[in-house]
Amino acid sequence: MITGANGLLGQKLVQLVTDKGIPLMASSHGPSRITTPEVNYLPLDITDRESSIQAVKAYAPTIVINAAAMTNVDQCETDRKKCWDLNVMAVAHMIEAASEVGAHLIHLSTDFIFDGSSGPYKEDDQPNPVNFYGQSKWAAEKLLMESKIRWSIARTILVYGATPGSSRSNIMLWVKRNLESGNPIRVVADQFRTPTLVEDLALGCYLIAEKSAEGIFHLSGKDLLTPYDIAMITAQYFSLDASLITKTTSEEFKQAAKRPLRTGFIIEKANLVLGYQPHSFEDGLVITSSNWD
């Protein structure tokens, strides 16, 4: 069972699992936006405890991948109740539901549980979130760690990619669409991340499930880049006007939520335990460009 199946990661997971011939139930808030044909779909609001438990009991999956979350960092800062409901309380519901059927719950988390003072980070480094989004995701992780179910946490960073007809943006699409429209953009050059191709993340989650690997795994790309680096590489790959890109700093670029300056992941554990081998950012652009309508 995959929650958040309408999202970028959710759609890639549905496609991957379906291609492997594994039966699944895809669920998400609202009507289906999944392009994979003949997929069982259940509209589900996982902030509703009773609905979540009944849905999981009815389908009785052996594995639940929770890809549902409120991920807009600034909206999480300004609408804390909605953020907490979806990022924490809903996870509590899924833990309870998983315990009812003995399912292995694989939950998606984030680099923003770290403060960015000493990245790149290993799985056992100490979280210290600097914004409410990070606080919510760390709170959810602790619920899993304190539970009696079989659980895995897949932490990731700055996911990018595309599905046919996808409406949600990510940094790569945002850069491409603005430059194609001739819009100047300001991009920070003092934050460091290891951006993650969505196909790599989906495969990493699948490998956790396939190997019944429990615990925490860092699943990201391997290239430590600033958003400015990402923008410039994207402009070059798609032959767009890089002169529209202006370098700025976190101090100058005001946002509702504070961002950690230097995260990035050390992915050695995922490599050794799962065989996780992410693409370079440039190769990720090649793969993504094959997904345009």
Residue pairs with C-beta under 8 A, 6 or more apart in sequence:
1 24
1 25
1 26
1 27
1 56
1 59
1 61
1 63
1 64
1 65
1 103
2 10
2 13
2 14
2 17
2 24
2 25
2 26
2 27
2 64
2 65
2 67
3 10
3 27
3 28
3 44
3 46
3 64
3 65
3 66
3 67
3 68
3 94
4 10
4 28
4 66
4 67
4 68
4 69
4 108
5 11
5 13
5 14
5 26
5 27
5 28
5 32
5 34
5 41
5 67
6 28
6 29
6 30
6 32
6 33
6 34
7 28
7 67
7 68
7 168
8 159
8 161
8 162
8 163
8 166
8 168
8 170
8 198
9 67
9 108
9 159
9 198
9 201
9 202
9 205
10 26
10 28
10 34
10 67
10 68
11 33
11 34
11 35
11 36
11 163
11 166
12 161
12 163
12 198
12 199
12 201
12 202
13 65
13 67
13 202
13 205
13 206
14 24
14 26
14 34
14 36
14 39
15 36
15 202
16 202
16 203
16 206
17 24
17 206
18 24
18 36
18 39
20 206
23 40
24 39
24 40
24 61
25 40
25 41
25 42
25 59
25 61
26 32
26 34
26 39
26 40
26 41
26 42
27 41
27 42
27 43
27 44
27 46
27 55
28 41
28 43
28 44
28 68
29 43
29 44
29 45
29 46
29 68
30 43
31 43
32 39
32 41
32 43
33 165
34 41
35 163
35 164
35 165
42 55
42 59
44 51
44 52
44 55
45 51
45 52
46 52
46 66
46 68
46 86
46 90
46 93
46 94
47 85
47 86
47 89
47 90
47 93
48 93
49 89
49 92
49 93
49 96
52 90
52 93
52 94
52 96
52 97
53 93
53 96
53 97
53 100
55 97
56 64
56 94
56 97
56 98
56 100
56 101
56 103
57 97
57 100
57 101
60 101
60 103
61 101
61 103
62 102
62 103
62 104
63 103
63 104
63 106
63 209
64 94
64 97
64 98
64 103
64 104
64 105
64 106
65 106
65 108
65 205
65 209
66 91
66 94
66 105
66 106
66 107
66 108
67 108
67 205
68 86
68 90
69 86
69 87
69 108
69 137
70 76
70 82
70 83
70 86
70 87
70 133
70 136
71 110
71 133
73 112
73 131
73 133
73 255
73 257
73 259
74 255
74 256
74 257
75 82
75 83
76 83
76 87
76 131
76 132
76 133
76 136
76 257
77 131
77 132
77 133
77 256
77 257
78 256
80 132
83 132
83 133
83 136
84 136
84 139
87 133
87 136
87 137
87 139
87 140
88 136
88 139
88 140
88 143
91 107
91 140
91 143
91 144
92 143
94 105
94 107
95 105
95 143
95 144
95 147
95 149
95 151
97 103
98 104
98 105
98 149
98 150
99 147
99 148
99 149
103 149
103 150
104 149
104 150
104 151
104 152
104 209
104 212
104 214
105 144
105 149
105 150
105 151
105 152
106 151
106 152
106 153
106 154
106 205
106 208
106 209
107 140
107 141
107 144
107 151
107 152
107 153
107 154
108 153
108 154
108 155
108 156
108 205
109 137
109 138
109 140
109 141
109 153
109 154
109 155
109 156
110 133
110 134
110 137
110 155
110 156
110 157
111 119
111 121
111 155
111 156
111 157
111 158
111 193
111 220
111 260
111 263
111 264
111 265
112 129
112 130
112 131
112 133
112 134
112 137
112 259
112 260
112 263
113 127
113 128
113 129
113 134
113 137
113 138
113 141
113 155
114 121
114 125
114 127
114 128
114 129
114 134
114 260
114 263
115 128
115 129
115 130
115 260
116 130
116 191
116 259
116 260
116 261
116 262
116 263
117 128
117 260
117 261
117 262
118 125
118 262
119 192
119 260
119 262
119 263
119 264
119 265
120 194
120 224
120 262
120 263
120 264
120 265
120 266
121 218
121 263
121 264
121 265
121 266
122 218
122 265
122 266
122 268
122 269
123 155
123 215
123 216
123 217
123 218
123 269
124 216
127 134
127 138
127 141
129 135
129 137
129 138
130 258
130 259
130 260
131 257
131 258
131 259
132 257
133 257
134 260
141 153
141 216
144 151
144 153
145 151
150 212
150 214
151 214
152 208
152 213
152 214
152 215
152 216
152 217
153 215
153 216
153 217
154 201
154 204
154 205
154 208
154 217
154 219
155 216
155 217
155 218
155 219
155 220
155 265
156 196
156 201
156 218
156 219
156 220
157 193
157 194
157 195
157 196
157 220
157 221
157 263
157 264
157 265
158 170
158 171
158 193
158 194
158 195
158 196
158 220
158 230
159 170
159 195
159 196
159 197
159 198
159 201
160 170
160 171
160 172
160 173
160 195
160 196
160 197
160 198
160 284
160 288
161 170
161 172
161 197
161 198
161 199
161 284
161 287
161 288
161 291
162 173
162 288
162 291
162 292
163 291
164 291
164 292
164 293
165 293
166 173
169 177
171 195
171 227
171 230
171 231
172 195
172 230
172 234
172 285
172 288
174 185
175 185
175 187
175 230
175 231
175 234
175 235
175 245
176 234
176 238
176 240
178 184
178 185
178 244
179 185
179 234
179 235
179 238
179 240
179 241
179 242
179 244
179 245
180 238
180 240
182 241
182 244
183 244
184 244
184 245
184 246
185 231
185 244
185 245
185 246
186 246
186 247
186 248
186 253
187 227
187 228
187 230
187 231
187 245
187 246
187 247
187 248
188 226
188 227
188 228
188 248
188 249
188 250
188 253
189 226
189 227
189 228
189 229
189 247
189 248
189 249
190 226
190 249
190 250
190 261
191 226
191 227
191 250
191 259
191 260
191 261
191 262
192 224
192 225
192 226
192 261
192 262
192 263
192 264
193 224
193 225
193 226
193 227
193 263
193 264
194 220
194 221
194 222
194 223
194 224
194 225
194 263
194 264
194 265
194 267
195 220
195 221
195 223
195 225
195 230
195 281
195 284
196 219
196 220
196 221
196 278
197 221
197 278
197 279
197 281
197 283
197 284
197 287
197 288
199 279
199 284
199 287
200 219
200 221
200 276
200 278
200 279
200 284
201 219
201 220
203 276
204 217
204 219
204 270
204 274
204 276
204 278
205 219
207 213
207 274
207 275
207 276
208 217
208 274
211 273
211 274
213 273
213 274
217 269
217 270
217 273
217 274
217 276
218 265
218 266
218 267
218 269
218 270
219 265
219 267
219 270
219 276
219 278
220 264
220 265
220 267
220 278
221 278
221 279
221 280
221 281
221 284
222 267
222 278
222 280
223 280
223 281
224 264
225 233
225 281
228 245
228 247
230 281
231 242
231 245
232 242
232 245
233 281
233 282
233 285
234 240
234 285
235 241
235 242
235 244
235 245
236 242
237 282
237 285
237 286
237 289
238 285
238 289
250 259
250 261
267 276
267 278
270 276
271 277
279 287
